[in-house]
Amino acid sequence: MNKSYPIKDLDRLNDYKSYFKSKSTRDYLLFMIALNVPLKVKDILLLTPRDLVMKDAQFIFFVNDFKIRLNVSDSALLSDYIQPLSEDEYLFQSSRTKAPLSRQQFNRILSAAAKQLESPYTLCPNALKKTFAYHAYVQGIHIMDIQHILGHQSKLETFAFIDVLPESKRDIQLNL
């Protein structure tokens, strides 16, 4: 099995977004939620409209005592997408069986995108979680908060997860 890495390049990330947007609303929203909300894959695949909380035009997801907000435009798209669904229907269901997508189906969707876009990296749900954590770190979210969101035991585990070297010791000079 190939090791997954965070998608650090924003242009490549935007290519994936465009690809999924052109494929289907379901696949785009699945990609965006997996990218922006570090839930377990099975929890994402089993989401129903009943599980969603909206406040101030944004859907909010609760992950380890943190509120993670989906951006306004994707929240609006998700809101439109769930309108025809009953409260108990799965958001990400097979069009053929109406059962929730399996992990394997989700992996096939992601692999097809990586192949189509000729990505040199493995695109899998874990890579999306790593991408969330990497960009949270780059945008200034403290590593301890990311560690807590991901449920890691140490900062070193989180740094390794996001493929970033730990912060070096800060240079201090006292002139007493």
C-alpha positions, 0 to 999 in steps of 0.5 A: 500500500502506498503512503499518502501525503497531504496535498500541499500545492493549492493549484493541484487542490483546485484541479481536484475541486474542478474535476469533482465539480464537473463529475457530480455534486455528490462526488464534489461534496464528498470530496469537500467534506472529507477535505474540510472536516477531519471525520472518520471515513465511515462517519462521513459516508454514513451522514444523513441530513439529520446529522447536519447542523447549520448556523449563519449559512454554514454547516458546522461539524463537531470534531473532538470538541472543535466546531469545524465550519464548511465554507459558505458556498459549499454549505449553500451547495450542500443545503440545495443537495439535501433538499430532496432527501428525507432526514434518514437518507444517506448523503453519499449513497449509491445511485443504484442501491441507495445504500451508503457508499462503501470505503472501497467505492470512495477510494475508487472515486478518489483514485479515478480523479488522481489517475485522470489528473495524472497525480504522482501521489496517492489520493485517498481519504487519509490524504484528504485528512492530512491535507486538512491538517497541513493547511490548518497548520500553514494557516496558523492553527496551533499544532496542539489544536490540530493534534487534539482534533486528529486525536494524536498522542503527541505533537511529533505524531501530528508533524509526521502525519502532515509531513512537516518537520517539527518546529526548531528551537527558537533562538533566544538571547538575553542581554542582562 
